[in-house]
Structures are given as structure tokens and as C-alpha cells.
């Protein structure tokens, strides 16, 4: 939102880096599982489907995770 407003008011823009890297199946697999904590009453599930890794919190939609580095 800040970047959008900077563009509207002709201020310098700082665009995020959307570059992703490819990760091996072995590296992706090590993060698969169900995560939880006492402080947050939600379970987070990370799943690997082929070369795609997804994340889903209890009662929330699934999102694809992209590796940055």
C-alpha cells in the first residue's frame, strides 16, 4: 500500500523482489508436517505436492509457498 501511495504522489518506489529459487524435493520434504504452539490456538500444516509446497492454518485457505533463498 505504501508503494502504491508513493507512486500516486511521485515519491521514490521500492518494489519487492519477486525472484524465487528452485528447491530440491529433499529440502521441501523436511518442512512438511503439522506445527502448533501454546500461544496461538491454530495448527499450521505444511504439505509438499510434487514440486509445490503449500501452507494452511486451521480454518483458512491453502497458500503456495515460494522459496526466496
C-alpha positions, 0 to 999 in steps of 0.5 A: 500500500505504501508503494502504491501511495508513493507512486500516486504522489511521485515519491521514490518506489521500492518494489519487492523482489519477486525472484524465487529459487528452485528447491530440491524435493529433499529440502521441501520434504523436511518442512512438511508436517503439522506445527502448533504452539501454546500461544496461538490456538491454530495448527499450521500444516505444511504439505509438499505436492510434487514440486509445490509446497503449500501452507494452511492454518486451521480454518483458512485457505491453502497458500503456495509457498515460494522459496526466496533463498 
